[in-house]
Amino acid sequence: MNYAQLLFPDFSLILCGYLVCRYTALNRTVWEQVESLVYYFLFPVLLFHSIVKSPLDVVAASSLIGAGLLLGVTGIALAYSLPHWPWLGRHIDRREHAASAQVAFRFNSFIGLALAERLAGPEGLQLIAVLIGVCVPLFNVGAVWPMARHAQRGFARELVRNPLILATATGLTANLLGFVLPVWLEPTVTRLGAASLALGLMAAGAGMQFSQLSQAKLLAVSVLTIKHLLLPLAALGLAKAFTLPPTQTTMLLAFSALPTASSAYVLAARMGYNGGYVAGLVTLSTLLGVVSLPFALGILR
């Protein structure tokens, strides 16, 4: 399978978002509102629908959930450990690291959901939604914790108000309770989900920034190496250790190689850190996804 060709529709939408934002009247002011619409409404609807539309076999998915959580813990541990490496630690600014560590393990859910459906249809979409559901709380804690220590801001309120966590928790609960979406509501919810994918990918492109990438180069190389090389390798080892079936292995590998979350720079800026530098890392990670996803899905798989 030509994975580069498979990824082209998603990355072409990212490119469209970048070009529209930079060279038309639809500038960042417009796209900030689009991001809010997707993040607080369209994307939660897609997550909820993806989880509830097919009965979830918790026993069958338990190995995938375990592998996903261990993969997340591995990424967080590697990111946190960077300042403590013998030679590397001396060249890393602790404050820059606090804001940038999240880049090493967070993921772009928009790309993940769009890719999963193309790779494995409804089953793949449900599996990636489950991975998102169990990992989003963990990754939010991992992202906020180092910054909260410096900014002296609690993260509990941020977590319980996260729309992705709320939508996923509600969807999992509804699925386990046997809730079925009414037939008359299905077409509307499906179209909202499709809109979230297209707008989410374009919003990710609109948020890309190429400035400030020259700052803290060693830190940038370190977090991006973890994200786009070490985590896919760890995912392959976990898939073998848990003896995951082929579809679950594909989803775990795809999940491990996704570009980092486009909202990482928003979180860093909101908590008083260098948002521009983190935005540069997000941009570079998005571009590296063109390489890491075919590497994980083609070579490793």
Sine and cosine of phi, psi and omega as CSV:
sin_phi,cos_phi,sin_psi,cos_psi,sin_omega,cos_omega
0.00,0.00,0.69,-0.72,0.02,-1.00
-1.00,0.07,0.99,-0.11,-0.09,-1.00
-0.95,0.30,-0.50,0.87,0.06,-1.00
-0.89,0.45,-0.66,0.75,0.05,-1.00
-0.93,0.38,-0.59,0.81,0.01,-1.00
-0.89,0.46,-0.58,0.82,-0.04,-1.00
-0.99,0.12,-0.22,0.98,-0.12,-0.99
-0.84,0.54,-0.70,0.71,0.00,-1.00
-0.85,0.53,-0.64,0.77,-0.01,-1.00
-0.93,0.37,-0.73,0.69,-0.03,-1.00
-0.96,0.27,-0.41,0.91,0.10,-1.00
-0.93,0.36,-0.57,0.82,0.08,-1.00
-0.92,0.38,-0.62,0.79,0.07,-1.00
-0.88,0.47,-0.70,0.72,0.02,-1.00
-0.90,0.44,-0.66,0.75,0.04,-1.00
-0.86,0.51,-0.69,0.72,0.02,-1.00
-0.88,0.48,-0.67,0.75,0.01,-1.00
-0.89,0.45,-0.73,0.68,-0.05,-1.00
-0.93,0.38,-0.67,0.74,0.00,-1.00
-0.89,0.46,-0.67,0.75,-0.02,-1.00
-0.92,0.38,-0.62,0.78,-0.10,-1.00
-0.99,0.11,-0.51,0.86,-0.21,-0.98
-0.84,-0.55,0.24,0.97,0.10,-1.00
-0.72,-0.69,0.03,-1.00,0.02,-1.00
-0.95,0.31,-0.20,0.98,0.03,-1.00
-0.99,0.13,0.97,0.26,-0.13,-0.99
-1.00,0.03,-0.25,-0.97,-0.07,-1.00
-0.86,0.51,-0.52,0.85,0.02,-1.00
-0.85,0.52,-0.66,0.76,0.02,-1.00
-0.94,0.34,-0.71,0.70,-0.11,-0.99
-0.95,0.31,-0.42,0.91,0.11,-0.99
-0.89,0.45,-0.61,0.79,0.05,-1.00
-0.94,0.34,-0.61,0.80,0.05,-1.00
-0.89,0.45,-0.69,0.73,0.03,-1.00
-0.85,0.53,-0.68,0.74,0.01,-1.00
-0.90,0.44,-0.67,0.74,0.02,-1.00
-0.87,0.49,-0.72,0.69,-0.01,-1.00
-0.92,0.39,-0.71,0.70,-0.12,-0.99
-0.94,0.35,-0.65,0.76,-0.11,-0.99
-1.00,-0.10,-0.26,0.97,-0.04,-1.00
-0.74,-0.67,-0.89,0.46,-0.15,-0.99
-0.90,0.43,-0.72,0.69,-0.05,-1.00
-0.92,0.39,-0.68,0.73,0.10,-0.99
-0.85,0.52,-0.60,0.80,0.05,-1.00
-0.88,0.47,-0.69,0.72,0.01,-1.00
-0.89,0.46,-0.71,0.71,0.01,-1.00
-0.87,0.50,-0.75,0.66,-0.01,-1.00
-0.87,0.50,-0.73,0.68,-0.05,-1.00
-0.91,0.42,-0.64,0.77,-0.01,-1.00
-0.89,0.46,-0.55,0.83,-0.05,-1.00
-0.99,0.13,-0.64,0.77,-0.13,-0.99
-1.00,0.06,-0.30,0.95,-0.15,-0.99
-0.96,0.27,-0.29,0.96,0.06,-1.00
-0.75,-0.66,0.71,-0.71,0.01,-1.00
-0.84,0.54,0.72,-0.69,-0.06,-1.00
-0.99,-0.13,0.84,-0.54,0.08,-1.00
-1.00,-0.01,0.99,-0.13,-0.08,-1.00
-0.87,0.49,-0.63,0.78,-0.01,-1.00
-0.90,0.44,-0.70,0.72,-0.02,-1.00
-0.92,0.39,-0.53,0.85,-0.04,-1.00
-1.00,-0.04,-0.03,1.00,-0.09,-1.00
-0.89,0.45,-0.60,0.80,0.02,-1.00
-0.92,0.40,-0.66,0.75,0.04,-1.00
-0.90,0.44,-0.67,0.74,0.03,-1.00
-0.88,0.47,-0.71,0.71,0.03,-1.00
-0.88,0.47,-0.69,0.73,0.02,-1.00
-0.91,0.42,-0.64,0.76,0.01,-1.00
-0.90,0.44,-0.68,0.73,0.01,-1.00
-0.91,0.41,-0.67,0.74,0.03,-1.00
-0.91,0.42,-0.59,0.81,0.07,-1.00
-0.89,0.46,-0.67,0.74,0.03,-1.00
-0.89,0.45,-0.70,0.72,0.03,-1.00
-0.89,0.46,-0.63,0.78,0.03,-1.00
-0.88,0.47,-0.72,0.69,0.01,-1.00
-0.89,0.46,-0.68,0.73,0.01,-1.00
-0.90,0.43,-0.69,0.72,-0.01,-1.00
-0.89,0.46,-0.69,0.73,0.02,-1.00
-0.89,0.45,-0.68,0.74,-0.01,-1.00
-0.91,0.42,-0.70,0.71,0.00,-1.00
-0.91,0.41,-0.49,0.87,-0.11,-0.99
-0.98,0.19,-0.22,0.98,-0.11,-0.99
-0.80,0.60,-0.72,0.70,-0.01,-1.00
-0.92,0.39,-0.20,0.98,-0.07,-1.00
-0.98,-0.19,-0.02,1.00,0.07,-1.00
-0.94,0.33,0.66,-0.75,-0.16,-0.99
-0.76,0.65,-0.81,0.58,-0.05,-1.00
-1.00,-0.02,-0.64,0.77,-0.09,-1.00
-0.91,0.41,-0.63,0.78,-0.09,-1.00
-0.85,0.52,-0.53,0.85,-0.03,-1.00
-0.93,0.36,-0.34,0.94,-0.08,-1.00
-0.96,-0.30,0.20,0.98,-0.02,-1.00
-0.92,-0.39,0.81,-0.58,0.10,-1.00
-0.97,0.25,0.81,-0.59,-0.11,-0.99
-0.90,0.44,-0.59,0.81,0.00,-1.00
-0.94,0.35,-0.68,0.73,0.06,-1.00
-0.89,0.46,-0.61,0.79,0.01,-1.00
-0.91,0.42,-0.64,0.77,-0.01,-1.00
-0.85,0.53,-0.62,0.78,-0.01,-1.00
-0.99,0.15,-0.46,0.89,-0.13,-0.99
-1.00,-0.09,-0.29,0.96,-0.06,-1.00
-0.83,0.56,-0.58,0.81,-0.03,-1.00
-0.87,0.50,-0.47,0.88,-0.01,-1.00
-0.88,0.47,-0.48,0.88,-0.08,-1.00
-0.96,0.29,-0.35,0.94,-0.08,-1.00
-0.74,-0.67,-0.30,0.95,0.03,-1.00
-0.96,0.29,0.24,-0.97,-0.11,-0.99
-0.63,-0.78,0.42,-0.91,0.02,-1.00
-1.00,0.04,0.97,-0.23,-0.06,-1.00
-0.90,0.43,-0.55,0.84,-0.01,-1.00
-0.86,0.51,-0.75,0.66,-0.01,-1.00
-0.92,0.39,-0.64,0.77,-0.03,-1.00
-0.88,0.48,-0.71,0.70,-0.02,-1.00
-0.94,0.35,-0.63,0.78,0.02,-1.00
-0.91,0.42,-0.65,0.76,-0.03,-1.00
-0.95,0.31,-0.63,0.78,-0.06,-1.00
-0.88,0.48,-0.68,0.73,-0.01,-1.00
-0.91,0.42,-0.59,0.81,0.00,-1.00
-0.95,0.30,-0.51,0.86,-0.03,-1.00
-0.98,0.19,-0.68,0.73,-0.16,-0.99
-0.64,-0.77,0.29,0.96,0.08,-1.00
0.92,0.40,-0.46,-0.89,-0.03,-1.00
-0.85,0.53,-0.59,0.81,0.01,-1.00
-0.90,0.45,-0.69,0.73,0.02,-1.00
-0.90,0.43,-0.61,0.79,0.01,-1.00
-0.90,0.43,-0.65,0.76,0.02,-1.00
-0.93,0.38,-0.65,0.76,-0.01,-1.00
-0.91,0.42,-0.67,0.74,0.01,-1.00
-0.94,0.34,-0.53,0.85,0.06,-1.00
-0.91,0.42,-0.62,0.79,0.05,-1.00
-0.91,0.42,-0.69,0.72,0.04,-1.00
-0.87,0.50,-0.69,0.73,0.04,-1.00
-0.88,0.48,-0.67,0.74,-0.05,-1.00
-0.88,0.47,-0.67,0.74,-0.05,-1.00
-0.99,0.12,-0.39,0.92,-0.08,-1.00
-0.99,-0.10,-0.45,0.89,-0.02,-1.00
-0.85,0.53,-0.74,0.68,0.04,-1.00
-0.87,0.49,-0.69,0.72,0.00,-1.00
-0.88,0.48,-0.71,0.70,-0.06,-1.00
-0.95,0.31,-0.53,0.85,0.06,-1.00
-0.91,0.42,-0.67,0.75,0.08,-1.00
-0.88,0.47,-0.70,0.71,0.00,-1.00
-0.89,0.45,-0.54,0.84,-0.02,-1.00
-0.98,0.21,-0.64,0.76,-0.12,-0.99
-0.99,0.14,-0.54,0.84,-0.14,-0.99
-0.82,0.57,-0.80,0.61,-0.04,-1.00
-0.90,0.43,-0.55,0.83,0.02,-1.00
-0.96,0.28,-0.56,0.83,-0.01,-1.00
-0.90,0.44,-0.53,0.85,0.00,-1.00
-0.90,0.43,-0.59,0.81,-0.01,-1.00
-0.99,0.10,-0.67,0.74,-0.08,-1.00
-1.00,0.09,-0.16,0.99,0.00,-1.00
0.84,0.54,0.73,0.68,0.06,-1.00
-0.83,-0.55,0.74,-0.68,0.03,-1.00
-0.95,0.33,0.47,-0.88,-0.03,-1.00
-0.93,-0.36,-0.10,0.99,-0.04,-1.00
-0.88,0.48,-0.68,0.73,-0.02,-1.00
-0.91,0.41,-0.59,0.81,0.02,-1.00
-0.90,0.44,-0.61,0.79,-0.07,-1.00
-0.95,0.32,-0.72,0.69,-0.08,-1.00
-0.95,0.31,-0.27,0.96,0.01,-1.00
-0.98,-0.18,0.04,1.00,-0.03,-1.00
-0.94,0.35,0.86,-0.52,-0.07,-1.00
-0.91,0.41,-0.49,0.87,0.01,-1.00
-0.94,0.35,-0.66,0.76,0.04,-1.00
-0.91,0.42,-0.70,0.72,0.00,-1.00
-0.89,0.45,-0.69,0.72,-0.02,-1.00
-0.91,0.41,-0.65,0.76,-0.02,-1.00
-0.93,0.37,-0.72,0.70,0.01,-1.00
-0.88,0.48,-0.66,0.75,0.02,-1.00
-0.91,0.42,-0.68,0.74,0.01,-1.00
-0.90,0.44,-0.70,0.72,0.02,-1.00
-0.90,0.44,-0.67,0.74,0.02,-1.00
-0.89,0.46,-0.72,0.70,0.00,-1.00
-0.89,0.46,-0.65,0.76,0.00,-1.00
-0.89,0.45,-0.73,0.68,-0.03,-1.00
-0.92,0.40,-0.44,0.90,0.02,-1.00
-1.00,0.07,-0.05,1.00,0.05,-1.00
1.00,0.08,0.32,0.95,0.00,-1.00
-0.92,0.39,0.68,-0.74,0.05,-1.00
-0.84,-0.54,0.77,-0.63,0.00,-1.00
-0.92,0.39,0.73,-0.69,0.02,-1.00
-0.83,0.55,0.61,-0.79,-0.06,-1.00
-0.87,0.50,-0.64,0.77,-0.05,-1.00
-0.92,0.38,-0.34,0.94,-0.01,-1.00
-1.00,-0.05,-0.26,0.96,-0.09,-1.00
-0.85,0.53,-0.75,0.66,-0.03,-1.00
-0.87,0.49,-0.65,0.76,0.00,-1.00
-0.89,0.45,-0.73,0.69,-0.02,-1.00
-0.91,0.41,-0.61,0.79,0.03,-1.00
-0.88,0.47,-0.68,0.74,-0.01,-1.00
-0.93,0.36,-0.58,0.81,0.07,-1.00
-0.89,0.45,-0.64,0.77,0.03,-1.00
-0.90,0.43,-0.68,0.74,0.04,-1.00
-0.89,0.45,-0.64,0.77,0.03,-1.00
-0.90,0.43,-0.59,0.80,-0.02,-1.00
-0.91,0.42,-0.60,0.80,-0.01,-1.00
-0.92,0.39,-0.76,0.66,-0.03,-1.00
-0.90,0.43,-0.75,0.66,-0.02,-1.00
-0.93,0.37,-0.58,0.82,0.01,-1.00
-0.90,0.43,-0.68,0.73,0.03,-1.00
-0.91,0.41,-0.67,0.75,0.03,-1.00
-0.92,0.40,-0.59,0.80,0.04,-1.00
-0.91,0.41,-0.59,0.81,0.07,-1.00
-0.88,0.47,-0.64,0.77,0.05,-1.00
-0.93,0.36,-0.63,0.78,0.01,-1.00
-0.90,0.43,-0.45,0.89,-0.02,-1.00
-1.00,0.06,-0.07,1.00,-0.04,-1.00
-0.93,0.37,0.65,-0.76,0.04,-1.00
-0.71,-0.71,0.68,-0.74,-0.01,-1.00
-0.96,-0.27,-0.01,1.00,0.02,-1.00
-0.99,0.10,0.31,-0.95,0.10,-1.00
0.92,0.40,0.19,0.98,0.04,-1.00
-0.95,0.32,-0.30,0.95,-0.03,-1.00
-0.97,0.23,-0.20,0.98,-0.01,-1.00
-0.98,0.18,0.65,-0.76,0.09,-1.00
0.74,0.67,0.86,0.50,-0.07,-1.00
-0.89,0.46,-0.64,0.76,-0.04,-1.00
-0.90,0.43,-0.65,0.76,0.06,-1.00
-0.90,0.44,-0.67,0.74,0.00,-1.00
-0.88,0.47,-0.72,0.70,0.01,-1.00
-0.89,0.46,-0.63,0.78,-0.05,-1.00
-0.91,0.42,-0.78,0.63,-0.06,-1.00
-0.93,0.36,-0.57,0.82,-0.01,-1.00
-0.97,0.26,-0.50,0.87,0.09,-1.00
-0.92,0.40,-0.67,0.74,0.07,-1.00
-0.86,0.51,-0.74,0.68,-0.11,-0.99
-0.91,0.41,-0.72,0.69,-0.21,-0.98
-0.97,-0.25,-0.07,1.00,0.05,-1.00
-0.80,-0.60,-0.81,0.58,-0.10,-1.00
-0.94,0.35,-0.64,0.77,-0.01,-1.00
-0.92,0.39,-0.67,0.74,0.11,-0.99
-0.87,0.50,-0.62,0.79,0.05,-1.00
-0.91,0.41,-0.66,0.75,0.05,-1.00
-0.90,0.44,-0.62,0.78,0.01,-1.00
-0.89,0.45,-0.64,0.77,0.03,-1.00
-0.89,0.46,-0.69,0.72,0.03,-1.00
-0.89,0.45,-0.66,0.75,0.00,-1.00
-0.93,0.37,-0.61,0.79,0.04,-1.00
-0.88,0.48,-0.63,0.78,0.03,-1.00
-0.95,0.30,-0.65,0.76,-0.02,-1.00
-0.90,0.44,-0.61,0.79,-0.01,-1.00
-1.00,-0.02,0.00,1.00,-0.04,-1.00
0.73,0.68,0.81,0.59,-0.01,-1.00
-0.94,0.34,0.58,-0.81,0.11,-0.99
-0.92,0.40,0.25,-0.97,-0.13,-0.99
-0.82,0.58,-0.72,0.70,-0.04,-1.00
-0.91,0.42,-0.67,0.74,0.03,-1.00
-0.92,0.40,-0.61,0.79,0.07,-1.00
-0.88,0.48,-0.69,0.72,0.03,-1.00
-0.87,0.50,-0.69,0.72,-0.02,-1.00
-0.92,0.38,-0.63,0.78,0.01,-1.00
-0.92,0.40,-0.66,0.75,0.03,-1.00
-0.91,0.41,-0.68,0.74,0.04,-1.00
-0.89,0.47,-0.69,0.73,0.01,-1.00
-0.87,0.50,-0.65,0.76,-0.05,-1.00
-0.93,0.36,-0.46,0.89,-0.12,-0.99
-0.98,-0.20,0.08,1.00,-0.01,-1.00
-0.90,0.44,0.53,-0.85,0.16,-0.99
-0.86,0.51,0.36,-0.93,-0.02,-1.00
-0.93,0.36,0.24,-0.97,-0.08,-1.00
-0.91,0.42,0.73,-0.69,0.01,-1.00
-0.94,0.35,-0.30,0.96,0.01,-1.00
-1.00,0.07,0.02,1.00,-0.04,-1.00
-0.87,0.49,-0.65,0.76,-0.03,-1.00
-0.95,0.32,-0.50,0.87,0.05,-1.00
-0.91,0.42,-0.70,0.71,0.01,-1.00
-0.89,0.46,-0.70,0.72,-0.01,-1.00
-0.89,0.45,-0.71,0.71,-0.01,-1.00
-0.92,0.40,-0.63,0.78,-0.03,-1.00
-0.91,0.42,-0.49,0.87,-0.01,-1.00
-1.00,-0.09,0.21,0.98,0.13,-0.99
1.00,0.03,0.34,0.94,-0.01,-1.00
-0.96,-0.26,-0.04,-1.00,-0.06,-1.00
-0.98,0.22,1.00,0.07,-0.04,-1.00
-0.90,0.43,-0.54,0.84,0.00,-1.00
-0.89,0.45,-0.65,0.76,0.02,-1.00
-0.91,0.41,-0.70,0.72,0.02,-1.00
-0.90,0.43,-0.59,0.81,0.06,-1.00
-0.88,0.48,-0.61,0.79,0.06,-1.00
-0.89,0.45,-0.65,0.76,0.04,-1.00
-0.91,0.42,-0.64,0.77,0.03,-1.00
-0.89,0.46,-0.67,0.74,0.02,-1.00
-0.87,0.49,-0.74,0.67,-0.02,-1.00
-0.91,0.42,-0.61,0.80,0.03,-1.00
-0.91,0.42,-0.62,0.78,0.03,-1.00
-0.88,0.48,-0.67,0.74,0.01,-1.00
-0.93,0.36,-0.63,0.78,0.00,-1.00
-0.92,0.39,-0.38,0.92,0.05,-1.00
-0.86,0.51,-0.45,0.89,0.04,-1.00
-0.90,0.44,-0.47,0.88,0.01,-1.00
-1.00,-0.07,-0.70,0.71,-0.13,-0.99
-0.94,0.33,-0.57,0.82,0.00,-1.00
-0.93,0.37,-0.74,0.67,0.12,-0.99
-0.88,0.47,-0.55,0.84,0.05,-1.00
-0.89,0.46,-0.73,0.68,-0.04,-1.00
-0.94,0.33,-0.70,0.71,-0.13,-0.99
-0.99,0.10,-0.46,0.89,-0.03,-1.00
-0.99,-0.12,-0.85,0.53,-0.09,-1.00
-0.98,0.22,-0.82,0.57,-0.06,-1.00
-0.91,0.41,-0.69,0.73,-0.03,-1.00
-0.93,0.37,0.00,0.00,0.00,0.00
